[in-house]
Amino acid sequence: MNTKKIAVLGGSFNPPTIAHLKLLQSAMSAIDADKGIFLPAPDAYVRRKLAKAGYKNETLSENVRLNMLAAMAEGDSRIEIEDYEMHRTEKGFTYESLEYIQNKNPGAEVYFIMGSDKLHIIPRWHRADEFMRRFFILTASRMGEDIAELISENEFLTAHRESFVPFEAPEDIASISSSEFRRRLRENDQTAKSFIHPEVWNIMNQIGYIPGSSISDFHEERYRFLSNFYETPICFNGLTYTNAEAAFQAQKVLDNEERMRFCSMSAGKAKSWGRKVQLREDWEDVKLELMYGIVKAKFEQNPYIAGRLLETDGLMLIEGNTWGDTYWGVNSKNGEGENHLGKILMRVREELKTIFDAV
């Protein structure tokens, strides 16, 4: 019976890059591993690390990093994401993390992936001697370093020579790193996009992390016209409302007199009142198309804001929010959400192009 083998790659993954994925996959191939595991570090560690570099504000939340890793690894069923370190309350060490993984996979051989440039710190590790007796180190050469020579130059590493398994990392990932990605992004260097998986890029767009490529705050003054709370008259289904939110909330009822009560309401009052009405039975089936019709009417009937919407051409529109609306928008804290309002706005924007071009 073959022994199960697991390759583990730890890191900040802020954000995860294609280098992380290729490195893990190459390591897995080198030992014919049954499973590969991404082991992301906790928020406190990442925040502290970036703070030292002067970029604390670039720290991605734990949920966002987990979602990114999951999206990146989705195409490889052998890869899992282990959030053990994020939930650990006591001070974390790599030994305990690998011990936890091994206990979840009894009898498995656990291999920890690291570059040759880090081998010299192993003797200083917590429970280093036990670590080397219990686990393996999958190490890739960095900058042409000779792994065998590095091991022979260190007495501790030499004593545990059998625990090291060299492998070849893909040559095309040498210049790719999370820190280099963030640096290029700061400088608005579009080559940064090639460093990460397309789905990771999409998530970063959704949380407004990519400068100049998306609009994710409809409450910011210059983009408030994108919000349903923006005050502008809208005629919909024979009634005129003072804002899109009131028009939308009014559609929750079928009685025309009851709908008329929404006509003069502010957006906030309409949203509050809409929570109290008796919903029409088909609401869940029709609400998406009704929202589209209202948003379309809002811009077609108001040329000034239609022009402003067209000016956003090329930008992803995301109804980012902090109150957890993952249907109409995206939760800014974790990047989760279907963003139906943003999608409707972008659909209307495309339709307006056709109308304006025809004029």
GIKA-V589634 format. One record per backbone hydrogen bond with DSSP energy under -1.0 kcal/mol. CO is the residue of the C=O (numbers start at 1). NH is the residue of the N-H. E is the energy in kcal/mol with one decimal. If there is no record, write none. Layout:
BEGIN
co=(CO	CO)
nh=(NH	NH)
e=(E	E)
END
This chain:
BEGIN
co=(4	5	5	6	7	8	9	11	17	18	19	20	21	22	23	24	25	26	27	28	35	36	37	38	39	42	43	44	45	46	47	48	50	55	56	61	62	63	64	65	66	67	68	69	73	76	78	80	93	94	95	96	97	98	99	100	105	109	110	111	112	114	115	116	118	119	121	122	125	127	128	129	130	131	136	137	138	139	140	142	146	147	148	149	151	154	155	158	160	161	163	165	170	171	173	177	178	179	180	181	182	183	184	185	189	190	191	192	193	195	197	198	199	200	201	202	203	204	205	210	213	215	217	220	221	223	224	227	228	234	236	239	241	242	243	244	245	246	249	250	252	255	256	259	260	262	263	266	267	268	269	270	273	280	282	283	286	287	288	289	290	291	292	293	294	295	296	297	302	303	304	305	306	307	309	310	312	316	318	319	321	324	326	327	328	329	330	331	336	339	340	341	342	343	344	345	346	347	348	349	350	351	352	353	354)
nh=(109	34	35	111	37	113	39	41	21	22	23	24	25	26	27	28	29	30	31	33	7	80	9	82	11	46	47	48	49	50	51	52	55	58	59	65	66	67	68	69	70	71	72	73	76	79	36	38	97	98	99	100	101	102	103	104	108	6	136	8	138	140	118	119	121	122	124	125	128	131	132	133	134	135	112	165	114	167	116	145	150	151	152	153	154	158	159	161	163	164	137	139	173	174	176	181	182	183	184	185	186	187	189	188	192	193	194	195	196	18	201	202	203	204	205	206	207	209	208	213	316	318	220	223	224	226	227	230	245	241	239	236	234	232	247	248	249	250	252	253	280	259	260	262	263	265	242	270	271	272	273	274	276	283	286	287	290	291	292	293	294	295	296	297	298	299	300	301	306	307	308	309	310	311	312	313	315	215	320	330	332	326	338	340	341	339	321	335	331	343	344	345	346	347	348	349	350	351	352	353	354	355	356	357	358)
e=(-3.1	-2.1	-1.4	-3.2	-2.8	-2.7	-2.7	-2.3	-1.4	-2.7	-2.6	-2.2	-2.4	-2.4	-2.3	-2.4	-2.0	-2.0	-1.2	-2.8	-2.4	-2.7	-3.0	-2.8	-1.5	-1.9	-3.1	-2.1	-2.3	-2.5	-2.1	-1.7	-3.0	-2.0	-1.7	-2.4	-2.5	-2.6	-2.4	-2.4	-2.5	-2.3	-2.5	-2.2	-2.3	-1.8	-1.9	-2.5	-1.6	-2.5	-2.3	-2.2	-2.0	-2.7	-2.4	-1.5	-2.1	-2.6	-2.2	-3.1	-2.7	-1.3	-1.8	-1.1	-1.7	-1.5	-1.5	-2.1	-1.3	-2.6	-2.3	-1.5	-2.0	-3.0	-3.0	-3.2	-2.4	-1.9	-2.4	-1.7	-2.3	-2.2	-2.2	-1.4	-1.5	-2.7	-1.9	-1.6	-2.3	-1.6	-3.0	-1.6	-1.2	-1.2	-1.6	-2.1	-2.4	-2.2	-2.4	-2.2	-2.2	-1.4	-3.2	-1.5	-1.9	-1.3	-1.2	-1.9	-1.1	-2.8	-2.3	-2.1	-1.9	-2.3	-2.2	-2.3	-1.5	-2.9	-1.6	-1.4	-2.3	-3.1	-1.1	-1.8	-1.1	-2.1	-1.5	-1.4	-2.1	-3.2	-1.5	-3.1	-2.4	-1.2	-1.6	-2.5	-2.8	-2.0	-1.5	-1.4	-2.1	-1.9	-2.0	-1.9	-1.1	-1.5	-1.1	-2.6	-2.4	-2.1	-3.0	-2.3	-1.5	-1.6	-1.5	-2.3	-2.2	-2.3	-2.0	-2.2	-2.3	-2.7	-2.6	-2.1	-2.5	-1.8	-2.6	-2.2	-1.7	-2.3	-1.5	-2.2	-2.1	-1.3	-1.5	-1.6	-2.5	-2.9	-2.2	-1.9	-3.1	-1.1	-3.0	-2.2	-2.0	-1.9	-2.2	-2.5	-3.3	-2.3	-2.3	-2.5	-2.0	-2.1	-2.8	-2.3	-1.8	-1.9	-2.5	-1.4	-1.1	-1.6	-3.0	-2.4	-1.3)
END
